[in-house]
């Protein structure tokens, strides 16, 4: 199954993610398991499987973390592939459509 989501940047550019590589930059948020903070990031060379991220001022970065590009409607689990200062190479392990999971869990209480 291929995943797709639509992203509209603050500049009004609309991108449909899922086909090929996105060559423009996208604003996003990084966050970590158990953490309370989010960190702004910019994604470049975005594909279904990987991306190059830039985030200013991250001192420590865990091997596994999460990213969203659409205000938490879709969340990607990332694995750190490489890092050089504020540049981060990630591999996407899985994508979760939060809206679909919320609807299914609300309609089927256990």
Beta strands, then each sheet from edge to edge (+ up, - down):
strand 1: 5-8
strand 2: 14-17
strand 3: 26-31
strand 4: 38-44
strand 5: 50-54
strand 6: 64-68
strand 7: 74-84
strand 8: 87-97
sheet 1: 1+ 2-
sheet 2: 3+ 4- 5+ 8- 7+ 6- 3+
end
